[in-house]
Amino acid sequence: MSDPTEATIARYRDAVLACAVMNFRQMARAVTAHYDAATQLNLLMAIESEAATTITDLAEILAMDRTTLTRNLKLLRDRGLVEKKRIALTARGRRSAAAALPLWEGAQRQFVKSLGRRRWAALLDELSAARASLESRP
């Protein structure tokens, strides 16, 4: 009969390998690293799209917590890319976003190409279904 401690450790190993949170975080870190210079562009594009008028709206669109978003907005405001009083890009912010867009497009093309279009579409569908299943829970 095996030692209960060894059995528990084996269960821990299995849990770690199967953990949705850990796997999603590892994937998110890898994707973020791939996009590296382009990651700030997501925030600039979300602001420029005028889809969000509040920090709460913007945080929801970007799937960020408000504290992290507020810190990132402060950095962009300090750099003169986002207006001080409202969620809007400055002229400098628009130029910066325009200059960064080709970098993002290149990173996106490379990422989709590495997966293949069919796998990319399937991944988007699966992520959407997973998010919907979690959001529909009481």
DRENTIRO-307011 format. One record per residue (C-alpha): residue number from 1; x, y, z. Coordinates in steps of 0.1 Angstrom, whole numbers, padded with zeros to 4 digits, always signed. Example, Ala and Ser with C-alpha at 12.3 -4.5 7.8 and 13.67 -1.06 7.14 Angstrom:
// DRENTIRO-307011
+------+-------+-------+-------+
: resi :     X :     Y :     Z :
+------+-------+-------+-------+
:    1 : +0123 : -0045 : +0078 :
:    2 : +0137 : -0011 : +0071 :
+------+-------+-------+-------+
***
This chain:
// DRENTIRO-307011
+------+-------+-------+-------+
: resi :     X :     Y :     Z :
+------+-------+-------+-------+
:    1 : +0000 : +0000 : +0000 :
:    2 : +0014 : +0034 : -0009 :
:    3 : +0021 : +0061 : +0016 :
:    4 : -0008 : +0086 : +0019 :
:    5 : +0016 : +0115 : +0016 :
:    6 : +0029 : +0101 : -0018 :
:    7 : -0007 : +0097 : -0029 :
:    8 : -0015 : +0133 : -0020 :
:    9 : +0016 : +0146 : -0038 :
:   10 : +0006 : +0126 : -0069 :
:   11 : -0029 : +0142 : -0067 :
:   12 : -0013 : +0176 : -0064 :
:   13 : +0009 : +0170 : -0095 :
:   14 : -0022 : +0159 : -0115 :
:   15 : -0041 : +0189 : -0103 :
:   16 : -0013 : +0213 : -0113 :
:   17 : -0010 : +0198 : -0147 :
:   18 : -0048 : +0199 : -0153 :
:   19 : -0055 : +0233 : -0137 :
:   20 : -0074 : +0256 : -0160 :
:   21 : -0061 : +0287 : -0143 :
:   22 : -0025 : +0277 : -0146 :
:   23 : -0028 : +0266 : -0182 :
:   24 : -0046 : +0298 : -0192 :
:   25 : -0020 : +0319 : -0174 :
:   26 : +0009 : +0301 : -0190 :
:   27 : -0008 : +0305 : -0224 :
:   28 : -0016 : +0342 : -0217 :
:   29 : +0021 : +0349 : -0207 :
:   30 : +0033 : +0331 : -0239 :
:   31 : +0009 : +0351 : -0261 :
:   32 : +0017 : +0383 : -0244 :
:   33 : +0054 : +0377 : -0248 :
:   34 : +0049 : +0371 : -0285 :
:   35 : +0031 : +0404 : -0289 :
:   36 : +0055 : +0422 : -0266 :
:   37 : +0057 : +0457 : -0281 :
:   38 : +0022 : +0454 : -0294 :
:   39 : +0005 : +0447 : -0261 :
:   40 : +0001 : +0484 : -0251 :
:   41 : -0015 : +0489 : -0285 :
:   42 : -0046 : +0470 : -0273 :
:   43 : -0053 : +0496 : -0247 :
:   44 : -0047 : +0524 : -0272 :
:   45 : -0070 : +0508 : -0298 :
:   46 : -0097 : +0502 : -0272 :
:   47 : -0096 : +0538 : -0262 :
:   48 : -0095 : +0551 : -0297 :
:   49 : -0125 : +0529 : -0307 :
:   50 : -0146 : +0549 : -0283 :
:   51 : -0163 : +0518 : -0272 :
:   52 : -0157 : +0527 : -0235 :
:   53 : -0165 : +0559 : -0218 :
:   54 : -0156 : +0548 : -0183 :
:   55 : -0127 : +0529 : -0167 :
:   56 : -0152 : +0501 : -0158 :
:   57 : -0163 : +0498 : -0194 :
:   58 : -0127 : +0498 : -0206 :
:   59 : -0116 : +0472 : -0180 :
:   60 : -0145 : +0449 : -0191 :
:   61 : -0136 : +0453 : -0228 :
:   62 : -0099 : +0445 : -0221 :
:   63 : -0106 : +0418 : -0194 :
:   64 : -0084 : +0437 : -0170 :
:   65 : -0090 : +0445 : -0134 :
:   66 : -0096 : +0482 : -0127 :
:   67 : -0065 : +0486 : -0106 :
:   68 : -0042 : +0474 : -0133 :
:   69 : -0061 : +0494 : -0159 :
:   70 : -0058 : +0526 : -0138 :
:   71 : -0021 : +0521 : -0133 :
:   72 : -0016 : +0515 : -0171 :
:   73 : -0038 : +0546 : -0179 :
:   74 : -0016 : +0567 : -0156 :
:   75 : +0015 : +0556 : -0174 :
:   76 : +0000 : +0564 : -0208 :
:   77 : -0012 : +0598 : -0194 :
:   78 : +0022 : +0606 : -0180 :
:   79 : +0036 : +0598 : -0215 :
:   80 : +0011 : +0622 : -0231 :
:   81 : -0007 : +0595 : -0250 :
:   82 : -0041 : +0597 : -0231 :
:   83 : -0059 : +0628 : -0221 :
:   84 : -0058 : +0637 : -0184 :
:   85 : -0095 : +0643 : -0178 :
:   86 : -0112 : +0617 : -0200 :
:   87 : -0106 : +0584 : -0217 :
:   88 : -0094 : +0596 : -0251 :
:   89 : -0062 : +0595 : -0270 :
:   90 : -0042 : +0627 : -0275 :
:   91 : -0028 : +0635 : -0309 :
:   92 : +0004 : +0620 : -0298 :
:   93 : -0014 : +0589 : -0287 :
:   94 : -0031 : +0586 : -0321 :
:   95 : +0003 : +0588 : -0338 :
:   96 : +0017 : +0562 : -0314 :
:   97 : -0012 : +0538 : -0321 :
:   98 : -0008 : +0543 : -0358 :
:   99 : +0029 : +0536 : -0357 :
:  100 : +0023 : +0505 : -0335 :
:  101 : -0005 : +0490 : -0355 :
:  102 : +0018 : +0474 : -0382 :
:  103 : +0037 : +0458 : -0354 :
:  104 : +0005 : +0443 : -0340 :
:  105 : -0007 : +0432 : -0374 :
:  106 : +0027 : +0414 : -0380 :
:  107 : +0025 : +0397 : -0346 :
:  108 : -0011 : +0387 : -0353 :
:  109 : -0003 : +0373 : -0388 :
:  110 : +0026 : +0353 : -0374 :
:  111 : +0005 : +0339 : -0345 :
:  112 : -0024 : +0329 : -0368 :
:  113 : +0000 : +0314 : -0393 :
:  114 : +0018 : +0294 : -0366 :
:  115 : -0015 : +0279 : -0355 :
:  116 : -0032 : +0277 : -0389 :
:  117 : -0064 : +0296 : -0397 :
:  118 : -0087 : +0266 : -0389 :
:  119 : -0071 : +0260 : -0355 :
:  120 : -0072 : +0297 : -0348 :
:  121 : -0109 : +0299 : -0356 :
:  122 : -0115 : +0268 : -0335 :
:  123 : -0096 : +0282 : -0306 :
:  124 : -0116 : +0315 : -0307 :
:  125 : -0148 : +0294 : -0307 :
:  126 : -0136 : +0273 : -0278 :
:  127 : -0125 : +0303 : -0257 :
:  128 : -0158 : +0320 : -0264 :
:  129 : -0177 : +0289 : -0253 :
:  130 : -0157 : +0286 : -0222 :
:  131 : -0162 : +0322 : -0213 :
:  132 : -0199 : +0319 : -0219 :
:  133 : -0202 : +0288 : -0198 :
:  134 : -0186 : +0306 : -0169 :
:  135 : -0206 : +0338 : -0173 :
:  136 : -0239 : +0319 : -0174 :
:  137 : -0233 : +0302 : -0140 :
:  138 : -0255 : +0315 : -0111 :
+------+-------+-------+-------+
***
